[in-house]
């Protein structure tokens, strides 16, 4: 009978289908992994800070007391060994406060520094060598890291599939096939909507008059590790500088995210140094592998048209995840008397940005892509070779092939 279909009373789980669509979408959203299910519209997670490999002295008193941030003070304990970046001298932590660390020279070790006064007034960066354990140490001597609770709100995503009664009655290709095509199309729309939300969403708790909203990358991370390019063209040096910040904080940068225009600027400057990867697992507007000078680990370049045109991001994508409060499903919502069929795709989720201080770095204020590309083209020089009796240039004859 026209208008009937086999799953009219069936609720279909579309989570797997959406995952496939997202994985093949040339967008930021494909970097997100699955997180444990949310339990409330205010979705919380324990944001454990990664232990960074360095601390920075904001100032010191010239007698061994360093002023540091609270986060840096938490990275060390008494007897932790430090070395000044770029030098081989070794220092021992003798006391740790909330925002101060006392150190003493253990050995010059062939380095330049013989006492604390030689370190300068501020800004010295110390690499953490190790924290030796004493003989007979007890469980718990390493301290306790409880982390802090971070949160986002869930957002409801809804799309309706409407097929008119005339389309149902026509049945040229079969109604269920037509419904599956419409479902695939709506999932593609949903993936793009979720992508823009994951980038630019602003979190908001739901109320009787305001729908809940989930926050995105800029909400959680724009104020962290920001680097102003001051109108310079996008370059590998900027990427490596941002990656160095994340590595020092304990992250492992593996992704560069930017607009397609900035991707063209970057790859044009690299020329044949970029290795393009196009395959079933990685496809998109433009994807390339760039080797991080600091770690030697390849970073995937993802060009996303939803990224603001003068911005770029260096990311450790392991901190990105989606948590579903209500998994994505579709069900029949055809109202009595409707001339056709309607099914509704509905799901509710929140985005997670775990430990963003060690996993996200923003580069902003880049030169406009068109301007940067024009400058690169103008810098290309041509060489003309002239032949003369005094300086002949010999070339091989070229004979056109005949068919």
C-alpha positions as CSV (number, residue, x, y, z in Angstrom):
1,X,0.0,0.0,0.0
2,X,1.3,3.5,-0.9
3,X,2.5,5.5,2.2
4,X,3.5,2.5,4.3
5,X,7.1,1.5,5.1
6,X,8.7,-1.3,7.1
7,X,10.2,0.9,9.9
8,X,7.3,3.3,10.5
9,X,7.2,2.3,14.2
10,X,11.0,1.8,14.5
11,X,13.5,4.1,16.2
12,X,16.8,3.9,14.3
13,X,20.2,4.5,15.9
14,X,22.1,6.9,13.6
15,X,25.3,7.2,15.7
16,X,27.3,4.9,13.5
17,X,26.1,6.5,10.3
18,X,27.0,10.0,11.7
19,X,30.5,8.8,12.7
20,X,31.1,7.7,9.1
21,X,29.9,11.0,7.7
22,X,32.0,13.0,10.2
23,X,35.2,10.9,9.5
24,X,34.9,11.7,5.8
25,X,34.0,15.3,6.3
26,X,36.8,17.8,5.4
27,X,36.2,19.6,8.7
28,X,37.4,20.2,12.2
29,X,34.6,17.9,13.5
30,X,36.3,14.8,12.2
31,X,39.0,15.2,14.9
32,X,36.6,14.5,17.7
33,X,36.6,11.1,19.4
34,X,33.8,9.5,21.3
35,X,33.6,10.3,25.1
36,X,31.6,8.5,27.8
37,X,27.9,9.4,27.7
38,X,26.8,12.6,29.4
39,X,24.6,12.3,32.5
40,X,23.2,15.8,32.7
41,X,22.6,18.8,30.5
42,X,25.6,20.4,32.4
43,X,28.3,17.9,31.3
44,X,31.3,17.8,33.5
45,X,34.7,16.0,33.2
46,X,37.8,15.8,35.3
47,X,40.4,17.9,33.6
48,X,43.7,16.5,34.7
49,X,46.6,18.8,33.8
50,X,49.5,17.2,32.0
51,X,52.8,17.7,33.7
52,X,54.8,20.0,31.6
53,X,58.5,19.6,31.0
54,X,59.5,23.1,32.0
55,X,58.8,26.0,34.4
56,X,59.3,29.7,33.8
57,X,60.7,32.1,36.3
58,X,58.6,35.2,36.3
59,X,61.2,36.8,38.5
60,X,63.7,35.9,41.2
61,X,65.4,37.6,44.1
62,X,68.9,36.8,43.2
63,X,69.3,34.5,46.2
64,X,67.6,31.3,45.0
65,X,63.8,32.1,45.2
66,X,62.0,32.0,41.9
67,X,58.5,33.5,41.4
68,X,56.5,31.2,39.2
69,X,52.8,30.6,38.3
70,X,50.8,28.3,40.5
71,X,50.6,25.8,37.7
72,X,54.4,25.7,37.3
73,X,54.8,25.4,41.1
74,X,52.6,22.3,41.0
75,X,55.0,20.6,38.5
76,X,57.9,20.3,40.9
77,X,58.6,19.1,44.4
78,X,61.5,19.2,46.8
79,X,64.6,17.4,45.3
80,X,63.3,17.9,41.7
81,X,66.3,18.6,39.4
82,X,66.2,21.4,36.9
83,X,68.4,22.8,34.2
84,X,68.3,26.2,32.5
85,X,67.2,25.8,28.9
86,X,70.2,25.9,26.6
87,X,72.7,25.3,29.5
88,X,74.0,22.1,31.2
89,X,74.1,23.4,34.8
90,X,71.9,21.5,37.2
91,X,69.8,22.9,40.0
92,X,67.9,21.3,42.9
93,X,64.5,22.4,44.3
94,X,64.9,23.0,48.0
95,X,61.4,24.4,48.8
96,X,58.1,24.8,47.0
97,X,55.4,27.3,47.8
98,X,52.1,28.3,46.1
99,X,53.8,30.6,43.6
100,X,57.5,30.4,44.5
101,X,60.2,27.8,44.1
102,X,63.6,27.9,45.9
103,X,66.5,26.3,44.0
104,X,70.2,25.7,44.7
105,X,73.0,24.9,42.3
106,X,74.0,21.2,42.4
107,X,76.7,21.3,39.8
108,X,77.9,23.7,37.1
109,X,78.3,20.6,34.9
110,X,80.3,22.5,32.3
111,X,77.6,25.2,32.1
112,X,77.7,28.9,32.1
113,X,76.1,29.5,35.5
114,X,78.0,29.3,38.8
115,X,75.3,30.8,41.1
116,X,71.7,32.1,41.0
117,X,72.6,35.7,40.4
118,X,73.8,34.9,36.9
119,X,70.4,33.8,35.7
120,X,69.1,37.4,35.0
121,X,66.2,39.2,36.6
122,X,63.3,37.2,35.0
123,X,62.1,35.0,32.2
124,X,64.6,32.1,32.8
125,X,63.0,28.8,31.6
126,X,64.0,25.6,33.5
127,X,63.6,22.1,32.0
128,X,62.5,19.5,34.5
129,X,65.2,16.8,34.5
130,X,63.7,14.4,37.0
131,X,62.4,14.0,40.6
132,X,64.6,11.3,42.3
133,X,62.8,9.1,44.8
134,X,64.4,8.5,48.2
135,X,65.3,5.0,49.3
136,X,62.3,3.3,51.1
137,X,59.8,5.8,49.6
138,X,56.2,5.2,50.4
139,X,53.1,5.1,48.1
140,X,51.9,8.7,47.8
141,X,55.2,10.4,48.1
142,X,54.7,11.5,44.5
143,X,51.8,13.7,45.6
144,X,48.2,13.8,44.6
145,X,46.8,15.3,41.4
146,X,43.0,15.6,41.7
147,X,42.6,17.9,38.7
148,X,39.7,20.3,38.3
149,X,36.2,19.9,37.0
150,X,35.6,21.5,33.6
151,X,32.2,21.6,32.0
152,X,30.1,22.3,28.9
153,X,26.4,22.3,28.3
154,X,24.5,20.0,26.0
155,X,22.8,21.1,22.8
156,X,19.9,19.5,21.0
157,X,20.4,19.0,17.3
158,X,17.3,18.3,15.2
159,X,16.6,17.8,11.5
160,X,13.3,16.7,10.0
161,X,12.9,14.5,6.9
162,X,9.7,15.5,5.0
163,X,8.5,13.5,2.0
164,X,5.3,14.6,0.4
165,X,2.3,12.3,-0.2
166,X,2.8,12.7,-4.0
167,X,6.5,11.5,-3.7
168,X,5.4,8.6,-1.6
169,X,2.7,7.6,-4.2
170,X,5.0,8.0,-7.1
171,X,7.4,5.4,-5.8
172,X,9.7,5.6,-8.9
173,X,12.8,4.4,-6.9
174,X,11.0,3.0,-3.9
175,X,10.0,5.0,-0.9
176,X,12.5,3.5,1.6
177,X,15.4,4.1,-0.8
178,X,14.2,7.7,-1.1
179,X,14.1,8.0,2.7
180,X,17.6,6.7,3.1
181,X,18.9,9.2,0.6
182,X,17.2,12.0,2.5
183,X,18.6,10.7,5.8
184,X,22.2,10.7,4.4
185,X,21.7,14.2,3.2
186,X,20.4,15.4,6.6
187,X,23.3,13.7,8.3
188,X,25.7,15.6,6.1
189,X,23.9,18.9,7.0
190,X,24.1,17.9,10.7
191,X,27.9,17.2,10.4
192,X,28.5,20.7,9.0
193,X,26.2,22.3,11.6
194,X,28.1,20.5,14.4
195,X,31.4,21.5,12.9
196,X,30.5,25.2,13.1
197,X,29.3,24.7,16.6
198,X,32.5,22.9,17.6
199,X,34.4,25.9,16.4
200,X,32.4,28.9,17.4
201,X,29.7,27.7,19.8
202,X,29.1,29.7,23.0
203,X,27.9,27.6,26.0
204,X,24.6,28.4,27.6
205,X,22.5,26.5,30.2
206,X,19.0,25.7,29.0
207,X,16.0,27.4,30.5
208,X,12.3,27.7,29.9
209,X,12.9,30.4,27.3
210,X,16.5,29.8,26.1
211,X,17.7,26.5,24.4
212,X,20.9,25.0,25.8
213,X,24.1,25.6,23.8
214,X,27.4,23.8,23.8
215,X,30.6,25.8,23.7
216,X,33.3,25.4,21.0
217,X,37.0,25.7,20.4
218,X,37.0,29.6,20.7
219,X,34.9,29.5,23.8
220,X,37.3,27.3,25.7
221,X,40.7,28.0,24.1
222,X,40.9,31.4,22.3
223,X,42.5,33.0,25.4
224,X,45.1,30.3,25.9
225,X,48.5,30.3,24.3
226,X,47.5,33.0,21.8
227,X,50.2,34.3,19.4
228,X,49.7,37.5,17.4
229,X,51.2,37.1,13.9
230,X,51.0,41.0,13.5
231,X,50.1,40.7,9.9
232,X,52.9,38.2,8.9
233,X,52.2,35.5,6.4
234,X,51.4,32.0,7.7
235,X,54.6,30.0,8.1
236,X,56.1,26.8,9.4
237,X,58.1,28.9,11.9
238,X,54.8,30.1,13.5
239,X,53.6,26.5,13.7
240,X,56.8,25.3,15.3
241,X,56.7,28.1,17.8
242,X,53.2,27.3,18.8
243,X,54.0,23.6,19.0
244,X,56.9,24.3,21.3
245,X,54.5,25.9,23.7
246,X,52.3,22.8,23.8
247,X,55.3,20.4,24.1
248,X,56.6,22.5,27.1
249,X,53.2,22.2,28.7
250,X,53.1,18.4,28.2
251,X,51.1,18.2,25.0
252,X,51.8,16.3,21.8
253,X,50.8,18.6,18.8
254,X,49.6,16.5,15.9
255,X,47.2,18.8,13.9
256,X,47.4,22.2,12.2
257,X,43.9,23.7,11.6
258,X,43.4,26.7,9.3
259,X,41.2,28.1,6.5
260,X,41.8,26.8,2.9
261,X,43.3,30.2,2.0
262,X,45.9,30.0,4.7
263,X,46.6,26.3,3.8
264,X,47.5,27.5,0.3
265,X,49.8,30.1,1.7
266,X,51.6,27.6,3.9
267,X,51.9,24.9,1.2
268,X,53.0,27.4,-1.5
269,X,55.8,28.5,0.8
270,X,56.8,24.9,1.4
271,X,56.7,23.8,-2.3
272,X,57.9,20.3,-2.7
273,X,58.6,19.9,1.0
274,X,54.9,19.0,1.6
275,X,53.8,15.5,1.3
276,X,50.2,15.3,0.3
277,X,48.1,12.4,1.6
278,X,44.9,11.5,-0.1
279,X,43.3,8.2,0.8
280,X,40.2,6.6,2.2
281,X,41.1,7.5,5.8
282,X,42.1,11.1,5.2
283,X,40.3,13.1,2.6
284,X,39.2,16.8,2.4
285,X,39.7,20.2,1.0
286,X,43.4,19.9,1.6
287,X,45.4,17.6,3.9
288,X,49.1,17.4,4.2
289,X,51.7,16.0,6.6
290,X,54.1,18.6,8.1
291,X,57.0,17.4,10.3
292,X,57.2,19.1,13.6
293,X,60.8,20.4,13.9
294,X,60.7,20.0,17.7
295,X,59.4,16.4,18.1
296,X,59.9,15.0,14.6
297,X,56.2,13.9,14.7
298,X,54.1,14.5,11.5
299,X,51.3,17.0,12.0
300,X,48.2,16.8,9.8
301,X,47.2,20.0,8.1
302,X,43.3,20.3,7.9
303,X,41.9,23.1,5.8
304,X,38.4,24.0,7.0
305,X,36.4,26.8,5.4
306,X,34.6,27.5,8.7
307,X,37.9,28.6,10.4
308,X,38.2,32.4,10.6
309,X,40.3,33.4,7.6
310,X,43.1,35.1,9.5
311,X,43.5,32.4,12.2
312,X,45.2,29.1,12.5
313,X,45.5,26.6,15.3
314,X,48.1,24.0,16.4
315,X,46.3,21.2,18.3
316,X,46.8,18.0,20.2
317,X,43.6,16.4,19.0
318,X,43.6,13.7,21.7
319,X,41.8,16.3,23.9
320,X,38.8,16.7,21.7
321,X,35.7,14.5,22.2
322,X,31.9,14.4,21.9
323,X,29.7,13.2,24.7
324,X,26.1,12.3,23.9
325,X,23.3,12.8,26.5
326,X,20.8,11.3,24.0
327,X,22.3,9.3,21.1
328,X,21.4,10.4,17.6
329,X,18.2,8.6,16.4
330,X,15.4,9.1,14.0
331,X,11.8,8.2,14.4
332,X,8.4,8.7,12.7
333,X,6.8,12.0,13.7
334,X,4.1,12.2,11.0
335,X,1.1,14.0,12.4
336,X,-2.4,12.6,11.7
337,X,-3.8,14.1,8.5
338,X,-0.4,15.0,7.1
339,X,-0.1,14.6,3.3
340,X,3.1,12.7,3.5
341,X,5.7,11.2,5.8
342,X,8.0,12.9,8.4
343,X,10.8,11.4,10.3
344,X,12.8,13.4,12.9
345,X,16.6,13.1,13.5
346,X,17.2,14.1,17.1
347,X,20.2,14.0,19.4
348,X,21.7,15.9,22.3
349,X,25.5,16.2,23.0
350,X,28.3,18.4,24.4
351,X,31.8,18.9,23.2
352,X,34.8,18.2,25.4
353,X,38.1,20.2,25.3
354,X,40.3,18.4,27.8
355,X,43.3,20.2,29.2
356,X,43.2,22.9,26.6
357,X,46.2,24.8,28.0
358,X,48.5,22.0,26.9
359,X,46.6,21.0,23.7
360,X,45.6,24.1,21.9
361,X,47.5,27.1,20.6
362,X,46.0,29.9,18.5
363,X,47.8,31.9,15.9
364,X,45.8,35.1,15.0
365,X,46.3,38.3,13.0
366,X,47.7,36.5,10.0
367,X,48.2,38.3,6.7
368,X,45.2,37.9,4.4
369,X,45.7,34.8,2.2
370,X,45.3,36.6,-1.1
371,X,47.9,39.2,-0.1
372,X,50.4,36.6,1.1
373,X,49.9,34.5,-2.1
374,X,50.4,37.6,-4.3
375,X,53.6,38.5,-2.4
376,X,54.9,34.9,-2.9
377,X,54.2,35.1,-6.6
378,X,55.9,38.5,-6.9
379,X,59.0,37.1,-5.3
380,X,59.4,34.4,-7.9
381,X,62.3,35.4,-10.2
382,X,63.0,34.3,-13.8
383,X,66.4,33.8,-15.4
384,X,67.0,34.5,-19.1
385,X,69.9,32.8,-20.8
386,X,71.2,34.5,-23.9
387,X,73.5,32.9,-26.5
388,X,76.2,34.8,-28.3
389,X,79.3,34.1,-30.4
390,X,81.5,35.0,-27.4
391,X,79.4,33.0,-24.9
392,X,77.5,30.3,-26.8
393,X,74.9,28.2,-25.0
394,X,74.6,24.7,-26.5
395,X,71.3,22.8,-26.4
396,X,70.2,19.5,-27.9
397,X,68.0,19.5,-30.9
398,X,64.4,18.6,-30.3
399,X,62.6,16.8,-33.0
400,X,58.8,16.6,-32.8
401,X,57.4,13.1,-32.8
402,X,55.4,12.0,-35.9
403,X,52.4,9.8,-35.8
